[in-house]
Amino acid sequence: MAARVEQRRRARFAATIGHEVLTSLRHVVATLNEVHDRGDPFGRLTMRLIRSARREIELYERNREAMFDIGDTDLRFRLHDLMIRLAIPLDFLIDESQVIDTDPIRRATVMAESFEIFRQHCGEISPMIDMLRIEAK
């Protein structure tokens, strides 16, 4: 009985971490979208927000082991899958922003494509927050 109570406590804790990370990420993404759509789409402020979004994902990654306590294996998989699909385009944008490219049109195109992929995956953040909220109860 005590083991089940402890397992449930750890599962709620893990779901709470995921919920808080994604809620914070959702706020960063909302600001990022506003800034990206004004002026230079990959200017200094946009890139700072991209790095901030990546740091939120790093917080999830540091707590990845705790996520194994979430009993719903489908939820756990979907959460991890989403975080990977969000991290990859962010990593690409950060890396590409540091490359000195002689072809600015190519650079702008690949960055815009990667940002669009990131935006598409961001549509899954709110539903995941709702699922984690239920799991955290």
URMO-V383075 format. One record per residue. N is the residue number from 1. RES is the residue in three letters. SS is DSSP state (H for helix, E for strand, C for the rest). D_LAST is the distance of its C-alpha to the last C-alpha in Angstrom with 2 decimals. Layout:
N,RES,SS,D_LAST
N,RES,SS,D_LAST
This chain:
1,MET,C,18.80
2,ALA,H,18.27
3,ALA,H,18.05
4,ARG,H,15.23
5,VAL,H,13.25
6,GLU,H,14.24
7,GLN,H,13.42
8,ARG,H,9.79
9,ARG,H,9.78
10,ARG,H,11.68
11,ALA,H,9.66
12,ARG,H,6.58
13,PHE,H,9.64
14,ALA,H,11.30
15,ALA,H,8.85
16,THR,H,8.85
17,ILE,H,12.60
18,GLY,H,13.06
19,HIS,H,11.36
20,GLU,H,13.58
21,VAL,H,16.57
22,LEU,H,16.54
23,THR,H,16.14
24,SER,H,19.05
25,LEU,H,20.91
26,ARG,H,20.68
27,HIS,H,22.37
28,VAL,H,24.99
29,VAL,H,25.69
30,ALA,H,26.25
31,THR,H,28.77
32,LEU,H,30.23
33,ASN,H,30.94
34,GLU,H,32.67
35,VAL,H,34.78
36,HIS,H,35.63
37,ASP,C,36.97
38,ARG,C,39.37
39,GLY,C,42.39
40,ASP,C,42.43
41,PRO,C,39.48
42,PHE,C,39.32
43,GLY,C,40.66
44,ARG,H,39.66
45,LEU,H,36.75
46,THR,H,35.31
47,MET,H,35.68
48,ARG,H,34.00
49,LEU,H,30.95
50,ILE,H,31.07
51,ARG,H,31.13
52,SER,H,28.24
53,ALA,H,26.14
54,ARG,H,27.30
55,ARG,H,26.24
56,GLU,H,22.62
57,ILE,H,22.87
58,GLU,H,24.56
59,LEU,H,21.61
60,TYR,H,19.51
61,GLU,H,22.52
62,ARG,H,22.74
63,ASN,C,19.20
64,ARG,H,19.76
65,GLU,H,20.05
66,ALA,H,16.54
67,MET,H,15.36
68,PHE,C,16.99
69,ASP,C,14.19
70,ILE,C,12.00
71,GLY,C,12.93
72,ASP,C,13.42
73,THR,H,16.89
74,ASP,H,17.51
75,LEU,H,14.61
76,ARG,H,15.81
77,PHE,H,19.34
78,ARG,H,18.79
79,LEU,H,17.19
80,HIS,H,20.14
81,ASP,H,22.59
82,LEU,H,21.64
83,MET,H,21.98
84,ILE,H,25.35
85,ARG,H,26.54
86,LEU,H,25.81
87,ALA,H,27.43
88,ILE,H,30.64
89,PRO,H,32.00
90,LEU,H,31.09
91,ASP,H,32.97
92,PHE,H,35.82
93,LEU,H,36.03
94,ILE,H,36.12
95,ASP,H,38.74
96,GLU,H,40.78
97,SER,H,40.88
98,GLN,C,42.73
99,VAL,C,45.30
100,ILE,C,48.68
101,ASP,C,49.62
102,THR,C,53.04
103,ASP,C,51.67
104,PRO,H,49.42
105,ILE,H,49.10
106,ARG,H,47.69
107,ARG,H,45.27
108,ALA,H,44.10
109,THR,H,43.70
110,VAL,H,41.63
111,MET,H,39.39
112,ALA,H,38.89
113,GLU,H,38.08
114,SER,H,35.53
115,PHE,H,33.91
116,GLU,H,33.75
117,ILE,H,32.02
118,PHE,H,29.43
119,ARG,H,28.98
120,GLN,H,28.54
121,HIS,H,25.69
122,CYS,H,24.05
123,GLY,C,23.55
124,GLU,C,20.74
125,ILE,H,18.72
126,SER,H,17.08
127,PRO,H,16.07
128,MET,H,14.57
129,ILE,H,12.60
130,ASP,H,11.22
131,MET,H,10.45
132,LEU,H,8.77
133,ARG,H,6.62
134,ILE,H,5.54
135,GLU,H,5.55
136,ALA,H,3.83
137,LYS,C,0.00
